[in-house]
Structures are given as C-alpha cells and as structure tokens.
Amino acid sequence: MSATLESILRKHQMKHLFEAKRCKKNWGKISGFVVDVSESLILLQRCDWDTFQFNGYSVIRSEDVASYRFFDKKEYWKFRAAQHFKLKPKAPAGVLISSLPVLLESAAKIFPLLTIHREKINSEVCYIGKLTAVSRKTFTIEDLNCNAEWTGPRQFKFSDVTLVDFGGGYENALAVTAPKQK
C-alpha cells in the first residue's frame, strides 16, 4: 500500500464512512468504516446503505482499490445518516490483518464462518465455510452451500483471494441453521 493511502485511511479510521471502488468493473463498490489497516489489507465494518446498520466485516486488498472517498462532511447525506443513527464502528477484537493467513486464522477463532471471494477467477461466486487447514500457499475450508448443507473440503490459494467477509447476517444465519458436522 502506498504510504499516502495508508496514512489517509489511518486518519479516517473509526471516524467516517468509506467507499472504495475496486479494480475491476464487476467487483463493485464496498462501503463501511475502516477499523484497521495493514501494509496490504483494509478491514472494514460494513454498513448496509438500505438500513444504515452494520452487517459484518470485510477485508479487501489495498492493491485492488482503484478509487475511494470518505463521507466526512455534513454536505453528504450518508454522513448525516450515520450521525443520525449513531453508528459507532468497532474493530473485531482478536482479528489480525498483517497477512491473509494471519487474518483467516484469527477470524476463524472468533467467527463461525468465513466467506471467501476469488473475483479474479469468478466475481459471481463466493465460498462459505469453516477454516480447517492452512499451509504456506493454500488453505482449506469445510464448504457450506446456500442451502446450509456441508459439501466437503475446498482448498484455495492465498494468491487468488480478493475479499474475505465474516460476521455478517448471512454468515450468521447459515452458521445457526447448518446441521452439526460429524
């Protein structure tokens, strides 16, 4: 991450809503409060624009940020809405973002499911599951499909991961409705 972007993110950390447009057109925008920053990763507490409520956390790679903005002035309606609804971001205790392996291992200790995105490969598909193994270049999750059915282990390369989500309503709903693993 450039020193400039990192310092800008730290200046606004935990204070202002952030929106980033990511590299590829179909990757879309991501919004929330920056709650932590490392050399290569940005941890956001996601904000749902429809309800102005928090909805879990996302970690993006700083290299994928094409453009960004902060809603830090009263002229922005999103700034006023965040104030009205008294949004106070909170970093998830114990989640570390010094590297992707460290992120996954620390988040998996706190959150029951992780959502893995590999948008360079297919921006339409994500994988949700429990972290079961980590090696030098890969990691494995016990995969859970959209019907809350366990489908077996799935291995990924760290280099393919573009976005990781955890602690959101969808992950939490799957976690409490999925059958117990044998």
Secondary structure, 3 states (H helix, E strand, C coil): CCHHHHHHHHHHCCCCEEEEEECCHHHCEEEEEEEEECCCEEEEEEEECCCCEEEEEEEEEHHHEEEEEEECCCCCHHHHHHHHCCCCCCCCCCCCCCCHHHHHHHHHHHCCCEEEECCCCCCCCEEEEEEEEECCCEEEEEEECCCCCEEEEEEEEHHHCCEEEECCHHHHHHHHHCCCCC
